[in-house]
C-alpha cells in the first residue's frame, strides 16, 4: 500500500497448518510473487498474524528501500458449512 491505495495484491493458497516456519515460507513466496524483498520477521509479527489473521510491515521492517508505506498480509479462513441443516 501507498497511503490508502493498494498498489498490488495477490492470493496465495496453502493447506499447511500455521506454524512459524510455514508463516515464514509463505511470506517469502508471496514476496517473491510480488517482486518485493522479504521483510525482517520478528516473533511478534507471527503472533500478531496468528491472533488477528493480519499483520502489517512498515518500510523500516525491510533491509532494502521500498516504495510503499505498508505491506499487509491477511489470512482468509473459509468457514465450513454444517453437513446438515436443521429447520
N, C-alpha and C positions, 0 to 999 in steps of 0.2 A: 504494500500500500504506500501511496504517497499522499500524505494528508488524509483525506477521506475517500480518495479514489482508489479502486482496485486496479492495479496495473496488469497483473496476470494471475491466473488461478489454474489449478489442475485438481484432478481427483486421483487418488491413489488407493487401491484396494489391496488389503492384506488380511488373510484369515488368521494370522498368528495371534496368540494371547499377548496382551500388553505387558511387556517387561521392559526394564531399562535398555537391554540390548536390542529388542525388537523396535523400541522407540527410536533409538539412535540409527538403526539400519533404515527405517522408514524415512526419517528426517534426511539422511544422506541421499536416498533415492529421489525424494521429492525435490531436494535442492539440485540434484543432477538434472532432473526433468525440466526444471525452470532455469537452468544455467546460472545458478547463484551459488556462491561459496557457502559451505556448511558453517553455521554459527557455532560458537563455543557453547556447549551444553553443560549446564550445571545440574546437580540433583534436584534443585528447586524447580527447574524447568520441567523435568519429568513429573515431579509430584504435582505441580500445578496442572499439567496436562491430564494426569491420571484422575485428579479430583474434579476438575471443571470441564474436561474434554476440549480444552482450548489453551493455547499458550501463545504468547506474543514475544517475539525477539525484536530488539531495537538495534539500530546501526552500531551501537557500542558493543554488541554481542558478536560482531563479525570482525575477523582479523583484517580482511581486505575492506577497502572503501566500497560502500554500496550507494545506489541512487534512489533509495526508498526510505520511508520513515518508520515502517513497521513490517515485519514478516510474521504472519499469523498462521498457525496450524490449528485446524479444528477436526475433531473426531465426530463422525456421524454414526450413531449406532441405531440400526433398524430394530424396532420393537417387533417381536414375533406375535403374530395373531394367534389367539387361542384356537385349538383344533375344533372345539365345539362351542357353538353359541347357544346361550340359554335365553329364551324369550320370556 
